[in-house]
Amino acid sequence: MKEQLNSEKLRIIPLGGLEQIGMNITAIEYGDSIVVVDCGLAFPEDDMLGIDFVIPDVTYLVENYSKVKGFVITHGHEDHIGAIPYVFKKLNVPIYSTKLTMTLIEKKLEEHDLLKAVKRKVVKYGQSINLGDFRIEFIRTNHSIQDAAALAIYSPAGIVVHTGDFKVDYTPVFGDAIDLQRFAEIGRKGVLALMCDSTNADRPGFTMSERTVGAVFDRIFAEHQSQRLIIATFASNVDRVQQIINTAAKYGRKVCLEGRSMVNVIGTAVELGYIDDSSNTLIEADDLGRYPVEKVVLVTTGSQGESMAALSRMAANIHKKVKIIPGDVIVFSSHPIPGNEKAVSNVINELSEIGAEVIFQDAHVSGHACQEDIKLIYTLVKPKYAIPVHGERRHLQAQVQLAESLGIPKENILLLHTGDVLELCDESARIIGKVPTGGILVDGLGVGDVGNIVIRDRQRLAEDGIIIVVMTLEKYSNQLLSGPDIVSRGFVYVRESEDLIEEATQTVTDAVENCLAGNITDWSRIKADVKDVLSDFVWKRTQRRPMILPIIMEASV
């Protein structure tokens, strides 16, 4: 930190969720109180080989554990709740959220044996909770998952409104429309800062209502009554699944869910009454064989081309229960998340090769506010300061321009980076320092044990392979007893490169003998010489730089 924090001012510290899609988490601090908004994960970049997902570095929260009064969660998407079981192994404070969100959180805590240890409270819309110096009110919004909420965070320094991920949907499939009246009422009280979702800030117009997808489904069902339908969408899009169920019931079809996350989320929604299946349309995967294919709709994960998701396994013909056949109609009811376009395209090509008909247009609407919806919220809330959140830099910058167009002074629009400490009050707002942030890589059961060096090694192995040099030295005389032998993986096909391997072996042998002739007994020095000589040889012959791993064994004669 650059200076001592002024306890009379409010501090907003994004620990993730800026310059990226996902890993949303923000600390809001006043005096001796910190509340944390959301705790999400991010999915790995293409170069993060073997990594399952990325969670935020919460060092700042751990160092200020005594101040942390609780986590308030806006909705149940992975980029807002996925890191909770990992973070809560270091922090054990109460969690507050709406009903569906809490149920999804509880399933994660249960998987990690944390359910009994973590205090949880379900909050209703309009209800407020007191956490230290803060009072936090949950406000109804619409999104692509139900029970999404915006937060009005009351502090002695002023009110901060955090929208969470939201859209303005006047005709939602389930529940009520966004509570614009409450936004306006809070706006009349005077709002210090608005932290607004930026994901669609670069898209003009209004976001279409979720109900418009129902009309598209109706047309698709009507036009393909003699074919099996397979619809890929996000597991968390409960309203989308509800519309599929409604349309399937209308056309006399049964609906089967495929994919672990799809079954878990929708099963939870059915239990809580967020899905109406009074028509008994849902069936189990084991019952698929009882119905003709044209009387079945499969709703599956994999709309983003994820390699292990159900649709990808179907396309690759490795799914245990479902085999794609020519004439199947595959509907992608989502848009590719930035970065997933190639993976989605690959799955579409695989499905087309089999002979399936693929529909990937018009069967999706976004769950995020476009420009006119964002303008509406700004107009109702009337914030003094605008703080764009949730999105890549281009999304945040687009919201900056929107805020400027609405008359907010440029100096009152605060474009933050992850880790910035923004200190603000009614008279001023400025960045006063940074806190430690970053992504912690999760690989299987390992959390944080894979870092940049390991990732760099994996990238190098993936690009140029590895050469292992094995030799045995006599324990006392340091004489070369056997080897050096060369083994390679991912470098060249040995059977077709015997001359290259023989030359490499001779090059290493000469290097080792030179070391021993010079009375060099330090194994580290011998290994270094072997790596240098072999690396130079391989580069000259192949223009490649494989990883080289010398192994020296000791033997007594």
C-alpha positions in Angstrom: 0.0 0.0 0.0 1.3 3.5 -0.8 -0.1 5.2 2.2 -2.2 4.6 5.4 -5.8 4.1 4.5 -8.2 6.8 5.7 -10.8 5.0 7.8 -13.4 7.7 7.2 -13.6 6.9 3.5 -15.1 4.0 1.6 -12.7 1.7 -0.3 -13.6 -0.4 -3.3 -11.0 -3.1 -4.1 -11.7 -5.4 -7.1 -9.8 -8.6 -6.5 -10.9 -10.1 -9.9 -13.4 -9.6 -12.7 -11.7 -6.8 -14.5 -9.8 -7.2 -17.8 -11.4 -10.6 -18.1 -14.7 -12.6 -18.3 -15.1 -14.4 -15.0 -13.5 -14.6 -11.5 -15.7 -11.8 -10.2 -14.9 -10.7 -6.6 -14.8 -7.3 -5.0 -14.0 -6.2 -1.5 -15.8 -3.1 -0.2 -14.2 -1.6 3.0 -15.1 1.0 5.5 -13.3 1.4 8.8 -13.0 -2.0 10.4 -15.6 -3.7 8.1 -15.2 -5.5 4.8 -18.0 -7.1 2.8 -17.1 -9.1 -0.3 -19.3 -9.2 -3.3 -19.2 -12.5 -5.2 -16.5 -15.1 -5.3 -16.2 -16.6 -8.8 -13.8 -18.6 -10.9 -12.5 -18.2 -14.4 -11.9 -20.8 -17.0 -8.4 -21.4 -18.2 -6.8 -19.7 -21.2 -5.7 -21.9 -24.1 -2.1 -21.8 -22.9 -2.9 -23.0 -19.4 -2.3 -26.6 -20.3 -3.9 -29.1 -17.9 -5.5 -26.4 -15.7 -9.1 -27.0 -14.7 -10.0 -23.4 -13.7 -8.5 -20.3 -12.0 -9.6 -18.8 -8.7 -8.8 -15.4 -7.2 -5.9 -14.6 -4.9 -7.5 -13.5 -1.7 -4.3 -12.7 0.2 -5.7 -9.2 1.1 -8.8 -10.8 2.7 -6.8 -13.3 4.6 -4.5 -10.6 5.9 -7.6 -8.6 7.0 -9.6 -11.6 8.2 -10.9 -9.9 11.3 -12.5 -7.2 9.2 -14.3 -9.5 6.8 -18.0 -9.6 7.9 -19.4 -11.7 5.1 -19.8 -12.5 1.5 -22.8 -11.3 -0.4 -23.5 -13.2 -3.7 -25.5 -11.7 -6.6 -26.4 -14.9 -8.4 -25.4 -18.6 -9.0 -23.2 -18.6 -12.0 -19.8 -20.2 -11.8 -18.0 -16.9 -12.4 -19.6 -15.6 -9.3 -19.8 -18.6 -6.9 -17.3 -21.2 -8.3 -14.3 -20.2 -6.0 -16.3 -20.3 -2.8 -15.3 -23.8 -1.6 -11.6 -23.0 -2.2 -11.6 -19.5 -0.7 -13.6 -20.7 2.3 -10.8 -23.1 3.3 -8.9 -19.9 4.2 -11.8 -17.7 5.3 -14.8 -18.8 7.2 -17.4 -16.0 7.4 -21.1 -16.0 6.7 -22.5 -16.1 3.1 -25.7 -14.3 2.1 -27.6 -14.8 -1.1 -31.1 -15.5 -2.6 -32.7 -19.0 -2.4 -31.6 -20.7 -5.7 -28.1 -19.2 -5.4 -27.7 -20.5 -1.9 -28.8 -24.0 -2.9 -26.2 -24.1 -5.6 -23.5 -22.8 -3.2 -24.5 -25.4 -0.6 -24.0 -28.2 -3.2 -20.4 -26.9 -3.7 -19.7 -26.7 0.0 -21.1 -30.2 0.5 -18.7 -31.6 -2.2 -15.8 -30.1 -0.2 -17.1 -31.1 3.3 -17.6 -27.5 4.3 -21.4 -27.4 4.6 -21.6 -27.7 8.3 -18.7 -25.3 8.9 -20.0 -22.3 6.9 -22.8 -20.1 8.2 -25.3 -19.3 5.5 -28.4 -17.1 5.3 -31.0 -16.9 2.5 -32.1 -13.3 1.8 -35.3 -12.2 0.1 -35.6 -9.3 -2.3 -36.1 -6.1 -0.4 -34.6 -7.5 2.7 -31.5 -5.9 4.2 -28.7 -7.4 6.3 -26.3 -5.5 8.6 -22.6 -6.4 8.3 -20.4 -4.2 10.5 -20.6 -0.6 9.2 -22.6 -1.8 6.2 -26.3 -2.4 5.5 -26.9 -4.4 2.3 -30.2 -4.6 0.4 -31.0 -7.2 -2.2 -32.9 -5.8 -5.3 -34.6 -8.0 -7.9 -33.0 -8.1 -11.3 -33.3 -10.4 -14.3 -30.5 -12.5 -15.7 -30.0 -15.9 -17.5 -30.4 -17.6 -14.1 -33.2 -17.0 -11.7 -32.9 -15.3 -8.3 -30.3 -12.8 -9.6 -29.9 -9.7 -7.4 -28.4 -6.3 -7.4 -27.0 -4.9 -4.2 -27.6 -1.5 -2.5 -24.6 -1.2 -0.1 -25.3 1.5 2.5 -22.2 2.9 4.3 -21.5 6.0 6.4 -19.7 7.4 3.3 -22.7 6.9 1.0 -24.6 4.3 -1.0 -23.0 2.0 -3.6 -25.2 0.2 -6.0 -23.7 -3.0 -7.5 -25.9 -4.4 -10.3 -24.4 -7.9 -10.5 -24.9 -9.5 -13.9 -28.3 -8.2 -15.1 -30.7 -7.4 -18.0 -33.9 -5.6 -18.1 -36.6 -8.1 -18.9 -40.2 -6.9 -18.7 -41.6 -10.4 -19.6 -39.4 -12.9 -17.8 -40.3 -16.6 -18.1 -40.3 -17.1 -14.3 -40.9 -14.5 -11.5 -41.2 -10.8 -11.7 -39.5 -8.2 -13.8 -36.5 -6.2 -12.6 -37.5 -3.8 -9.8 -36.8 -0.6 -11.6 -39.0 1.3 -9.0 -36.5 0.4 -6.2 -33.6 1.5 -8.3 -35.3 4.9 -8.8 -36.1 5.2 -5.1 -32.5 4.5 -4.1 -31.4 7.0 -6.8 -33.6 9.7 -5.2 -31.8 9.1 -1.9 -28.5 10.0 -3.6 -26.1 7.3 -4.8 -22.3 7.7 -4.3 -21.3 5.2 -6.9 -22.7 2.7 -9.4 -20.8 -0.5 -10.2 -22.5 -1.7 -13.4 -22.2 -4.9 -15.5 -20.2 -4.1 -18.6 -20.4 -7.4 -20.5 -22.7 -6.0 -23.3 -21.7 -2.4 -23.0 -20.4 -2.4 -26.5 -23.7 -3.7 -28.0 -26.3 -1.0 -29.0 -30.0 -1.2 -28.3 -32.0 -3.3 -25.7 -31.4 -6.9 -24.7 -34.3 -9.0 -26.0 -36.6 -10.7 -23.5 -36.0 -14.4 -22.7 -39.5 -15.1 -23.9 -38.5 -14.3 -27.5 -36.5 -17.6 -27.5 -39.7 -19.5 -26.8 -41.1 -18.4 -30.2 -37.9 -19.6 -31.9 -38.2 -23.0 -30.2 -41.8 -23.2 -31.3 -40.8 -22.7 -34.9 -37.9 -25.2 -34.7 -40.1 -27.9 -33.1 -42.8 -27.3 -35.7 -40.4 -27.7 -38.6 -38.6 -30.8 -37.3 -41.4 -33.0 -36.0 -40.0 -36.2 -37.5 -36.4 -35.7 -36.2 -34.7 -35.9 -32.8 -33.8 -32.6 -31.3 -30.7 -32.0 -29.2 -30.5 -28.5 -27.7 -27.2 -27.3 -26.1 -27.3 -24.5 -23.6 -25.8 -23.3 -20.4 -26.7 -25.6 -17.5 -27.6 -22.6 -15.3 -30.1 -21.1 -17.8 -33.2 -22.4 -16.0 -35.6 -20.2 -17.9 -34.3 -21.6 -21.2 -34.9 -25.1 -20.1 -38.4 -24.2 -18.9 -39.2 -22.9 -22.3 -37.9 -26.1 -23.9 -40.1 -28.2 -21.5 -43.1 -26.0 -22.4 -42.6 -26.4 -26.1 -41.8 -30.1 -25.9 -45.1 -30.7 -24.0 -47.0 -28.8 -26.7 -45.6 -31.0 -29.4 -45.9 -34.3 -27.4 -42.2 -34.8 -26.8 -40.2 -35.9 -23.7 -37.2 -34.0 -22.4 -34.0 -35.7 -21.2 -31.2 -33.8 -19.5 -27.6 -34.7 -20.3 -24.4 -33.5 -18.6 -23.6 -33.5 -14.9 -23.9 -29.8 -14.3 -27.2 -29.7 -16.3 -28.7 -32.5 -14.3 -27.5 -30.9 -11.0 -28.7 -27.4 -11.6 -32.0 -28.2 -13.3 -32.7 -30.9 -10.7 -32.2 -28.3 -8.0 -34.5 -25.9 -9.8 -37.2 -28.6 -10.0 -36.9 -29.3 -6.3 -37.2 -25.6 -5.4 -40.2 -25.0 -7.7 -38.3 -22.9 -10.2 -39.2 -25.4 -13.0 -42.8 -26.3 -13.7 -42.9 -29.9 -15.0 -46.6 -30.5 -14.2 -46.9 -32.1 -17.7 -44.4 -34.8 -16.6 -42.2 -34.0 -19.6 -38.8 -34.7 -18.0 -37.5 -38.2 -18.2 -34.3 -40.0 -17.1 -31.6 -40.9 -19.5 -32.2 -44.6 -18.8 -35.8 -44.2 -20.2 -34.7 -42.9 -23.6 -35.0 -46.2 -25.2 -38.8 -46.3 -24.5 -39.5 -43.5 -26.9 -39.1 -43.0 -30.6 -36.3 -40.6 -31.4 -38.7 -38.1 -32.9 -40.5 -37.9 -29.6 -37.5 -37.0 -27.6 -35.6 -33.7 -26.9 -32.1 -33.9 -25.4 -31.1 -30.8 -23.4 -27.3 -31.0 -23.0 -24.2 -29.1 -21.8 -21.4 -28.3 -24.3 -22.7 -25.2 -26.0 -19.3 -23.7 -25.6 -17.4 -26.5 -27.2 -15.9 -27.8 -23.9 -14.0 -30.9 -24.6 -15.5 -33.1 -21.9 -19.1 -31.7 -22.0 -21.9 -34.0 -23.2 -22.3 -32.6 -26.7 -18.6 -32.7 -27.4 -18.5 -36.3 -26.4 -21.6 -37.0 -28.6 -19.9 -35.3 -31.6 -16.7 -37.4 -31.0 -18.8 -40.5 -30.7 -17.5 -41.3 -27.2 -20.7 -40.6 -25.3 -21.9 -43.7 -23.4 -25.6 -43.2 -23.9 -26.2 -41.0 -26.9 -25.1 -41.6 -30.5 -25.6 -38.8 -33.0 -27.3 -40.1 -36.2 -27.8 -38.5 -39.6 -30.9 -36.3 -39.5 -30.5 -35.3 -35.9 -31.2 -31.6 -35.4 -28.6 -29.9 -33.0 -29.6 -26.4 -31.7 -26.9 -24.2 -30.1 -28.9 -22.1 -27.7 -26.1 -19.8 -26.8 -23.5 -17.5 -28.2 -19.8 -18.4 -27.9 -18.1 -16.8 -25.0 -15.1 -14.7 -26.3 -12.2 -17.2 -26.8 -14.5 -20.2 -27.3 -15.3 -19.6 -30.9 -12.8 -22.1 -32.3 -13.9 -24.9 -30.0 -17.6 -24.3 -30.8 -16.7 -24.3 -34.6 -14.9 -27.6 -34.2 -17.9 -29.3 -32.6 -20.3 -27.9 -35.2 -18.0 -29.3 -37.9 -17.9 -32.7 -36.3 -21.7 -32.8 -36.0 -22.1 -31.8 -39.6 -19.6 -34.5 -40.7 -21.9 -37.1 -39.1 -24.9 -35.7 -41.0 -26.7 -33.8 -38.3 -28.4 -30.5 -39.0 -27.0 -27.7 -36.9 -28.9 -24.6 -36.0 -26.8 -21.9 -34.2 -28.6 -18.6 -35.0 -31.6 -16.9 -33.3 -32.0 -19.5 -30.5 -30.4 -17.4 -27.8 -30.7 -14.0 -26.1 -28.1 -12.6 -23.8 -28.5 -12.4 -20.1 -26.6 -9.1 -19.9 -27.8 -5.5 -20.4 -27.1 -3.8 -23.7 -26.4 -0.1 -24.0 -30.0 1.2 -23.7 -30.6 -1.0 -20.6 -27.4 0.3 -19.0 -28.5 3.9 -19.7 -31.8 3.2 -18.0 -30.1 2.1 -14.8 -27.8 5.1 -14.9 -30.8 7.4 -15.4 -32.7 5.9 -12.5 -29.7 5.6 -10.0 -28.1 9.0 -10.9 -24.7 8.1 -9.4 -22.0 10.6 -8.6 -19.3 8.2 -9.6 -19.4 5.5 -12.3 -17.3 2.3 -11.8 -17.6 -0.1 -14.7 -17.2 -3.8 -13.6 -17.5 -7.3 -15.1 -15.8 -7.5 -18.5 -12.7 -7.2 -20.6 -11.0 -3.9 -21.1 -13.0 -3.1 -24.2 -16.3 -3.7 -22.4 -15.3 -1.5 -19.5 -14.1 1.2 -21.9 -17.5 1.0 -23.7 -19.3 1.7 -20.5 -17.0 4.7 -19.8 -18.2 6.2 -23.1 -21.8 5.5 -22.2 -21.4 7.2 -18.8 -19.9 10.2 -20.5 -22.8 10.4 -22.9 -25.2 10.6 -20.0 -23.4 13.7 -18.6 -21.3 12.1 -15.8 -18.1 14.2 -15.6 -15.0 12.4 -17.0 -13.2 12.7 -13.7 -16.1 10.9 -11.9 -15.8 7.8 -14.2 -13.3 5.5 -12.6 -11.8 2.8 -14.8 -10.1 0.4 -12.4 -7.6 -2.5 -12.7 -7.7 -5.6 -10.6 -6.1 -4.9 -7.3 -6.6 -1.1 -7.3 -7.6 0.5 -4.0 -10.2 3.1 -4.8 -10.8 5.5 -1.9 -13.9 7.7 -2.3 -16.3 10.0 -0.5 -18.7 12.7 -1.6 -15.8 15.2 -2.1 -13.3 13.0 -3.9 -12.3 9.7 -5.5 -8.8 8.5 -6.1 -6.7 5.3 -6.4 -4.4 5.2 -3.5 -2.6 1.9 -3.9 -2.7 -1.7 -4.9 -3.2 -5.0 -3.1 -1.9 -8.5 -4.1 -4.1 -10.1 -6.7 -3.8 -12.7 -9.5 -5.1 -16.1 -10.5 -4.4 -19.2 -8.5 -4.4 -22.3 -10.8 -6.4 -25.4 -9.9 -5.3 -28.6 -11.4 -7.1 -31.7 -10.1 -6.8 -31.7 -6.3 -3.9 -29.3 -6.5 -4.6 -25.6 -5.6 -1.8 -23.2 -6.3 0.9 -25.9 -6.7 1.1 -25.2 -10.4 2.6 -21.8 -11.2 4.1 -19.9 -14.1 7.2 -22.1 -14.2 5.2 -25.3 -14.4 2.9 -23.8 -17.0 6.0 -22.7 -19.0 7.4 -26.2 -18.8 4.1 -27.7 -20.0 4.0 -25.3 -22.9 7.6 -26.2 -23.9 6.8 -29.9 -23.6 3.7 -29.4 -25.8 5.6 -27.5 -28.4 8.9 -29.3 -28.7 8.8 -32.4 -26.5 11.5 -33.7 -24.2 14.9 -35.5 -24.5 16.1 -37.5 -21.5 19.8 -38.3 -21.3 20.6 -41.2 -18.9 24.1 -42.3 -17.8 25.8 -44.1 -15.0 29.0 -43.1 -13.2 31.2 -45.2 -10.9 30.8 -44.0 -7.3 34.5 -43.4 -6.4 36.3 -43.0 -9.7 33.6 -41.1 -11.5 34.2 -43.3 -14.5 31.4 -43.6 -17.1 30.0 -47.1 -16.7 27.1 -47.0 -19.1 25.4 -44.6 -21.5 24.7 -41.9 -22.2 21.4 -43.2 -23.6 18.9 -40.9 -25.2 15.1 -41.2 -24.8 12.8 -38.7 -26.4 9.0 -38.1 -26.3 7.2 -35.6 -28.4 10.5 -34.5 -30.2 11.0 -36.9 -33.1 9.8 -40.4 -34.0 12.9 -42.4 -33.0 12.5 -45.2 -35.5 12.6 -42.7 -38.4 15.4 -40.6 -36.9 18.0 -43.1 -35.9 20.8 -41.1 -37.5 19.9 -38.0 -35.6 19.7 -39.9 -32.3 23.1 -41.6 -32.9 24.7 -38.2 -33.7 23.1 -36.7 -30.6 24.3 -39.6 -28.5 27.9 -39.2 -29.8 27.7 -35.4 -29.1 26.7 -36.0 -25.5 29.3 -38.8 -25.0 32.0 -36.4 -26.2 30.8 -33.7 -23.8 30.7 -36.1 -20.8 34.2 -37.5 -21.6 35.6 -34.0 -21.9 34.2 -33.2 -18.4 35.6 -36.4 -16.9 39.0 -35.9 -18.6 39.1 -32.4 -17.0 38.5 -33.9 -13.6 35.1 -32.3 -13.3 33.3 -34.3 -10.6 30.4 -31.9 -9.9 27.3 -33.5 -11.3 25.5 -30.2 -11.7 28.3 -29.0 -13.9 28.3 -32.2 -16.0 24.5 -31.9 -16.4 24.8 -28.2 -17.5 27.4 -29.1 -20.1 25.3 -31.9 -21.5 22.2 -29.6 -21.7 24.2 -26.8 -23.4 25.9 -29.1 -26.0 22.8 -31.1 -26.8 20.6 -28.0 -27.0 23.0 -26.4 -29.5 23.2 -29.6 -31.6 19.4 -30.1 -31.7 18.8 -26.5 -32.6 21.3 -26.6 -35.5 19.8 -29.8 -36.8 16.1 -29.3 -36.2 15.4 -25.6 -35.3 13.6 -26.9 -32.2 14.2 -26.4 -28.5 12.9 -29.5 -26.6 13.3 -29.7 -22.9 16.5 -31.6 -22.0 16.6 -33.6 -18.8 20.0 -35.2 -18.0 19.9 -38.0 -15.4 23.0 -39.3 -13.7 22.9 -42.5 -11.7 25.6 -43.7 -9.3 26.9 -47.3 -9.2 29.4 -49.1 -7.0 31.6 -51.7 -8.8 
